[in-house]
Amino acid sequence: MFKLPEPDDDLVILSAHRGSWEIYPENSAYALQDAWNSQIESVEVDARFTADKEVVLSHDYRIERESTGSGLLYNQDFSQLRQADLRDRHGRVFTDPHGRKAKFLTFSAALDLLAQYVSDDGRGYVMIVDVKAAVDDQDPTDPIELMQHCLDILATKANAKLSKAVVFKLKAKDAVDVGTILNRTTYDPGLIGGLIIVENPDDQNVKDSSYDPHEDSIYDQWNVAPFSIQFEMNQFYKGDGLQAYFDYIDQKQGFATYHESNYYPEGVANSAGKCCGNPPVFSGALQ
């Protein structure tokens, strides 16, 4: 899992988007553990702030679809959120064989679960943390602050192997630039498993570049960062029109293609693309 591929290798890493959401409530302890127990290399989870700055796992900023609760997640304290029970993909309240309900999971608790799967043999499991930004003018979330909170929580675990099994993922526009990450966070590429920067075909800078990475200022900026970065391009919208990005042989930091499906839940990825270059590249594929 942590071995760098050869430059000519194609490396595909499967990542269960929100855990095993087909069976269990997405982003729940049940979904994460089932994915790792099934030997899927990584899970991708979604991190958000509650009103009292607890970091919880939730894809949606409204909680009706995911749970029996209602309203905006960022307006609710974690104690309020914990009163809700999570739903499965069909909208049914989930109950395990022992009669227990699934609850919103904190990032801290998710790390404790991951720690049980980290190994010494090079086949450790990984958690990709999708750091969510503000969704409207009322949402006070600063994604860089949220990332730093996650880093702080990870540091309290005092587990070097666990830290190397965590990868942070931000949209390029939310990450701002290399200097912002270095100046506003304690992110250390020597301690943390990795950083994924996401661009989408519909981003203005990508459109302006006519889908040519040589003309994409954001791509070039991150490509010369003083530490390894994985790039992710959502290919769902443009298909082969993005081939210039995937075949960009000048890239220094590696690249992941990312295919998305419009099946439920929206945005769940269902296949992995090739990667090229080094270091290892993480692709949001659903097995």
Secondary structure by P-SEA (a helix, b strand, c coil): cccccccccbbbbbbcccccccccccccaaaaaaaaaacccbbbbbbbbccccccccccccccccccccccccccccaaaaaabbbbcccccccccccccccccccaaaaaaaaaaccccccbbbbbbbbccccccccccccaaaaaaaaaaaaaaaccaaaaaabbbbbcccccccaaaaaaccccccccccbbbbbbccccaaaaaacccccccaaaaaaaaccbbbbbbbbcccccccccccccccccccbbbbbbbbcccccccccbbbbbccccbbbbbccc
